[in-house]
Amino acid sequence: MKLLPKAQLRVIRGINSSRGKNQAFTLVELMIVVAVVGVLAAVALPQYLQARRAAANGALIGEALGLAKECATSAASDLAIGMTEPSDQNVIAVNTVDNCVGGGTFVVTLEPGPAGIRCMAVETVAETGEVTIDVNADGVTTCLLT
């Protein structure tokens, strides 16, 4: 297919003019992107840290409840089967009677902050700093938040 001379000239000029243009971002566009990312990070970081604290507190309460259930089983069956040691004895304090045959108390020290973590039928509030789980000699377990 043969182009007319005027059309050929327009095609050649179009090719030559597009070669000289840079296809890069301007400094203003990059600064806007950095500002938007900074605002998103400022909003998301506190939420992330609070979710992390809530997960750590929930894991501690879960571990203490597991120990308490083990103790309740020993108390209900009158068998001194022994106790599993908590993963962090600085955070979970264990006080048992005769290897849990007489019951026991499990105290969990929490990092205050997130609310809504369940311990049996009760939920933590933002000021909750300690969870006490009691097991009586019959194996009945209760949870107290302070």
Buried (B, 14 or more C-beta within 10 A) or exposed (E): EEEEEEEEEEEEEEEEEEEEEEEEEEEEEEEEEEEEEEEEEEEEEEEEEEEEBBEBBBEBBBBBBEBBBBBBBBBBEEEEEEBEEBEEEEBBBBEBBEBBBBBBBBBBBBBBBBBEBEBBEBEBEEEBEEBBBBBBBEBEBBBBBE
